[in-house]
Amino acid sequence: MQSKESKAKYSKDWQKLSLRLRESAGHRCQQCGAKRGEFRNRDTNELMSEEEYIKQRENALHDYLNAKRKHTYINEAYKKIYETTGRLVSLNSGCSGKNLYEAVLAGKDYSHMVSSFRITIRTIKVVIQVHHKDEDTSNNDGSNLICLCGRCHLLNHDRQL
């Protein structure tokens, strides 16, 4: 989100102009070709569709629920918790996996034994922005404007520092 100070530097019609430029570029980065709504892996910079992203998340969930852990009853407890609550958890240090398993099966409170766990796939969703090549936000000449994804936009600003 832009601050009030930075918004004041843009022309009154900037929102419309920016949208028109992004539409004419097909909502694609004119530097790397990334399309709005795609996902970019933060580690590899690889682009992926939403379907590929969802598949990676599903594979990571499968791996989490089927991991080879020291004691199989921990796996069974994790699976039961996920099936009944939709939560992913990890065992708190100092807590017994066997006690967790028994509490889950008996329907007892186990919340003090676990912490929430999130599967994180290091991605960002591609957003297309309009960049002023000369850094002068009042210069809206077509030759001065280019549509870039957030990554390329940051790289362009870094080059100018």
C-alpha positions in Angstrom: 0.0 0.0 0.0 1.3 3.4 -0.9 1.7 6.1 1.7 -0.2 9.4 1.4 3.1 11.1 0.5 4.0 8.7 -2.3 0.4 8.9 -3.7 0.7 12.6 -4.0 3.6 12.1 -6.4 1.4 10.3 -8.9 -0.9 12.0 -11.4 -4.7 12.1 -10.6 -5.4 9.6 -13.4 -2.6 7.1 -12.4 -5.0 4.3 -11.3 -6.7 4.3 -14.7 -3.5 4.7 -16.6 -1.8 1.9 -14.6 -4.8 -0.4 -15.2 -4.9 0.3 -18.9 -1.1 -0.4 -19.2 -1.4 -3.7 -17.2 -4.3 -4.8 -19.4 -2.5 -4.0 -22.6 0.4 -6.1 -21.4 -1.9 -9.0 -20.8 -1.3 -8.7 -17.0 2.2 -10.1 -17.7 5.6 -8.9 -16.6 7.3 -7.4 -19.7 10.7 -8.5 -18.3 10.3 -12.1 -17.2 6.9 -13.0 -18.6 5.3 -13.9 -15.3 1.5 -13.6 -15.4 -0.7 -12.1 -12.6 -2.0 -14.8 -10.3 0.8 -17.3 -10.9 2.9 -18.4 -8.0 6.6 -17.9 -7.8 8.7 -20.2 -5.6 10.8 -17.9 -3.4 13.8 -20.3 -3.3 14.1 -21.2 -7.0 12.1 -18.3 -8.7 10.3 -21.0 -10.6 6.8 -20.0 -11.8 3.8 -22.2 -11.2 0.1 -22.1 -11.9 -2.4 -22.2 -9.1 -3.1 -25.9 -9.8 0.6 -26.7 -9.5 0.7 -24.7 -6.2 -2.3 -26.6 -4.8 -0.7 -29.9 -5.8 2.5 -29.0 -4.0 0.6 -28.1 -0.9 -1.4 -31.4 -1.1 1.9 -33.3 -1.5 3.4 -31.5 1.5 0.3 -32.4 3.6 0.6 -36.0 2.5 4.3 -36.0 3.4 3.5 -34.5 6.8 0.7 -37.0 7.6 2.7 -40.0 6.4 6.2 -39.0 7.7 8.3 -41.8 9.2 8.4 -40.8 12.9 10.1 -42.6 15.7 6.8 -43.9 17.1 3.9 -44.8 14.9 1.3 -43.7 17.5 2.5 -40.1 17.0 1.6 -40.4 13.3 -1.8 -41.9 14.3 -2.5 -39.1 16.8 -1.5 -36.4 14.2 -3.8 -38.0 11.6 -6.7 -38.3 14.0 -6.3 -34.7 15.0 -6.2 -33.6 11.4 -9.3 -35.7 10.4 -11.4 -34.4 13.3 -10.3 -30.8 13.5 -8.5 -29.9 10.2 -5.5 -28.7 12.3 -1.9 -29.6 11.8 0.0 -30.0 15.0 3.4 -30.8 16.4 4.2 -32.3 19.7 5.4 -29.8 22.3 8.9 -30.6 23.8 8.7 -32.5 27.0 5.4 -34.1 26.0 5.0 -37.8 25.4 3.7 -39.0 22.0 2.1 -41.9 23.7 0.2 -39.7 26.1 -1.0 -37.6 23.2 -2.1 -40.7 21.3 -4.1 -41.9 24.4 -5.7 -38.5 25.0 -6.8 -38.2 21.4 -8.3 -41.7 21.3 -10.0 -41.1 24.7 -11.4 -37.7 23.5 -9.6 -35.9 26.3 -8.1 -32.4 26.1 -4.7 -32.6 24.5 -4.3 -28.9 23.6 -1.5 -28.4 26.2 0.6 -31.1 24.4 0.6 -29.7 20.9 1.3 -26.5 19.0 -0.2 -25.5 15.7 1.9 -26.4 12.7 1.7 -24.8 9.2 2.9 -26.3 6.0 4.8 -23.5 4.3 5.5 -23.6 0.7 7.7 -20.5 0.1 5.8 -18.8 -2.7 4.5 -15.4 -3.5 1.5 -14.7 -5.8 2.6 -12.6 -8.8 1.2 -9.1 -8.9 1.9 -6.8 -11.9 3.0 -3.2 -11.2 3.8 -0.3 -13.5 7.4 1.0 -13.2 8.7 4.4 -14.1 12.1 3.7 -15.8 13.5 7.1 -14.9 12.0 7.0 -11.3 10.1 10.2 -12.0 6.5 9.4 -11.1 5.2 12.5 -12.9 6.7 11.3 -16.3 3.9 9.1 -17.7 5.3 9.0 -21.2 4.7 5.5 -22.7 8.4 5.0 -23.3 9.1 5.6 -19.6 6.6 3.0 -18.3 6.9 -0.8 -18.2 4.8 -3.5 -16.5 6.8 -5.6 -14.1 6.1 -8.3 -11.6 7.0 -7.4 -8.0 10.3 -9.3 -8.2 11.5 -7.6 -11.4 10.2 -4.2 -10.1 12.4 -4.6 -6.9 15.4 -5.7 -9.0 15.0 -2.6 -11.2 15.0 -0.4 -8.2 18.0 -2.2 -6.7 19.9 -1.6 -10.0 19.3 2.1 -9.7 20.6 2.4 -6.1 
